[in-house]
Amino acid sequence: MRKWISLALILVLVLSFNVAAYADGDVTQAKPLTKEEVINSKEFHEAVKAAKAEFESQKAKDTGGPVLFAPAPKVSHINVYGVVSPNGGQEIYGFNNNPLSTTNDHGGAWIQCITFQIGYDSSHYGTLAGNTMTNNWSEAIDLDGDRVVDAFAHSWVYESPNL
């Protein structure tokens, strides 16, 4: 009798997980995410919080003493924050999750990739399968409250010329 109850409980849990996963499976997205949608989201605030911890950790390792008028720090971290498309919907990865591939099958007339970086670089560009992506917005981020930009979020969009 206990085995049947255990089996029934396991089946209920498995089926409810599948139903919950399917319910979240609406993967349509009409247009790329706007800057406001991203920077005002809970996930982005969590990513900035994680970036602040990483940035403070990097600063703690630098024990060279104070430097006046130093050059801006080079890029020390970059990751894919999220991928969005009409067919694949939104996949938000956050700060330290840097996937090698997406879970959803992205496709459609456009695809958006949002990157998060700590530090400065001299050129910004995005490519998708060798095709240049357009930087449609960027957000400068002050991680330590000193009114100096330490990080950036960049949105890259590729629009298919065939559709």
N, C-alpha and C positions, 0 to 999 in steps of 0.2 A: 504494500500500500504506500509506504514512504517513497519507494522508487517511482511510483506513478505520479505522486504529488511533486517530487523533484523534477521529473521529466516534464510535467505540465508547466511548472514554474519556469523552467529553462525555455520551453517553447514560447510561453507568453513573453518572456524577456526578449528573445530573439526576434519574434514577430513584431513586438512594439518598437524595437530598435530599427527594423527594416521600414516600418511605417513612418517613424520619425525621420529617418534618412530620406525617404521618398518625399515626405511633406516638405523638406527643405530643398528638394531637388528642382524647384522652379529656377531654371538657369537662363531665362531670357533677360536681355538687357537692351533697352531701346537706344541708349546713347552712352558715350564715355562718361565716367564719373567727373563731376566738376570739382574744382579746387575746394570749394566750400563743403561739398559732400564728404570729401576725404578728410580735410583738416578738422572738421567738427565731429567726426565719428569717434566712438569709444575705442575702436581698434587703433586708430591713429594716435590717440592720446596715450594708449598703452605702449605703442611703439616709441613714442617720444620719451616716455618714462624709462623704457629699457635703454634707449640711446643715451639718456642722461647718465645712467649707471655706467654704461660702457665708456662714455667720455670722461667721467670722473675717475674711472679706473685707469684710463690712459694718462690722465694728468698726474695721478699719483705715482705712476712709474717714471715720469719725467722729473728727476731730482736735480736738474742742472741749475737750479736757482732762477731768480727773476731775470727776464730778458726784456729790455725795453725796445719797442719798435721792431719786434721780430716779424718775419714774414708769416703769412697765414699758414696754418698747418696743412700738410698734404692730406689727401684722402687716406683715411685709415680704416674705413669700413664702407662697404656698399652692398646692398642686397635688393632683391625684388620684393617690394612691399605687397603688390597685388597685380593680378591680371584680370582684365574685363573684356568681354566681347558680346555681340548680340546672341550668338548661339550657346556660348559657354557660361554666360552670366558673370558673377563676381567670385573671384577667389582671392581672399585677403590673407596674407601670410604673416604680417606683422614685421617685427624688427629683425630677429635673428634666424628666422626660418627662410632659407634660401633654396627653393626647390629646383631640381634639375629638370623637372617637367611638371605640367599641370595635371590636375585630377580630371577636370572637365574637358570636353572636346570643344575647344575654342574655334570659332569660325564666323563667317559673316562678312559684312561690308567693311568692318574695321576691327582692330584689336588695340587695346590700351594696356601698357605696362607702366606701373608706378614704381620708381626706385627710391631708395632712402640711402643717403650717404652722409658720413661724418667727414668733414674736411673739405678743402678746395681743390679744384683741378683747373687746368687751363682750357680744356675743351669738353663739351658735353655733346654726345650724340648717341642715338640708339639705332640699332638695326634689327631686322627680323628676317631671317633667311637671306641675308645679304641686301635687303631692301632698307633704305633709309627711313627712319621713323621721324615724325615731327614732334618737337617739344611744345605741347600746347599750354602747359603751365608749370611753374616752379614755385616752391614755398621755401623761403629762408627761415631757419630755426635757430634761436638762441638757446642752447642747452643749459647754460650755467647762470643765466640772469645778469650777465655783465654787459648787455647791450651790444655784443659782438656776435655776428652770425657764425655758428659752428657747424651747422648741418643743413642739408637740403632734401626736399622731396621733389622729384621731377616726374612729370607725366609725359609718356611717349605714346603717340598714336600712329598707327599705320592704317591708311585707308586703301582698300583694294581698288585699283583702277579698272578692274574688270566688271565690277558690280554697279 
